[in-house]
Amino acid sequence: MFNILKHQYHRGNIFKYEELHKTLSMNEYADVFQMRPKHFYDHLEWQDKYYRTPTQGKFKRTHVFTICRNTHGITAHVENAESKPTQLLKQDDNDSIIRIDDLMPTTKSRKARRLNPEVRAQEIARMEQELNQLNPTPLKPIKQVELWKKWGPLLPEGARKEMCPRPSDDVIKSIKDRNSEKGKLNAKQKKLQNATKSSDNSFENSWKDVNES
């Protein structure tokens, strides 16, 4: 799938997010949707209220599970058995034994709340209203300056301001001060290394003189 999407991507000059979306949408085998910060929610925070975290170290990376919208949770589908929205079905491969991890809260659970089935179902049905939006992680100051100074000049005028904006004066000053301190420290270390090397050479020459005499 990813190689199919790259077919047009590698052939065009793409500088902006909208241009990327337009290029990828040209592929007839894929439907591409733009994802903005407002589309990302903290599902893990919500799940911690109603589900126990699966036990660590008790299953391998490859496991099988299904998300069902009608049950609002993880559902394990076992043959000749009723599906339950509080169980995680795990299977390393087709020949291994099917294992089930019950995700219902226990008395030892510190996060998930133990509720009766009726209240629990009502709470879970309100999931979309309770989700909190995630805050975008900002770039580190040094990356902001690097993006603006190093890569910004390579972009067209129309895309430069949006994709590689100029950081605030405070951010630029902090990086300048950081580089200045780093330069002073490197110079000090180099001076110390030269002094140590010179002292070693003097000692070596003195030792040679003693041996020759």
Sequence and secondary structure as in RCSB ss.txt:
>XXXX:A:sequence
MFNILKHQYHRGNIFKYEELHKTLSMNEYADVFQMRPKHFYDHLEWQDKYYRTPTQGKFKRTHVFTICRNTHGIT
AHVENAESKPTQLLKQDDNDSIIRIDDLMPTTKSRKARRLNPEVRAQEIARMEQELNQLNPTPLKPIKQVELWKK
WGPLLPEGARKEMCPRPSDDVIKSIKDRNSEKGKLNAKQKKLQNATKSSDNSFENSWKDVNES
>XXXX:A:secstr
 HHHHHHHHTTS   SHHHHHHHHHT TT       GGG B HHHHHHHHS    TTSS S    EEETTTTEEE
B  TTS  BTTEEEE SSTTS  EEEE S  TT SSS    HHHHHHHHHTHHHH  B       HHHHHHIIII
IGGGS HHHHHHHS    HHHHHHHHHHHHHHHHHHHHHHHHHHHHHHHHHHHHHHHHHHHH 
